Amino acid sequence: ALGIAKSIGENKVYIYLRYLALRFGKPSTEDAQTIIVNNAPTLKDIAHYNDIHPNNVVTFFNELKRKGVISKNKDRLIVHSMDLLEKEIADLKK
């Protein structure tokens, strides 16, 4: 059952990150695929908004970070590739 809860949580977090990028992000001047969200919510906030344990959000975030999809620098969220983020979301549905 843990697998199902994990994928639901992951799905929520990934979709929320996509929402932040689309709604509040600005394309990087160097690369249109790279979206920068200034004053992004903390991972703790993201956990709270999505009703997911903060540790799980950190795990999901680090998974995306490890794959080079996303990174965070203080209050700046960087989606390095919207295509890769979309692919990760699609892969969760399989």
Summary of the structure (lengths in Angstrom):
residues: 94
radius of gyration: 12.6
end to end distance: 16.7
largest distance: 43.5
contacts: 268
relative contact order: 0.21
helix: 59%
strand: 14%
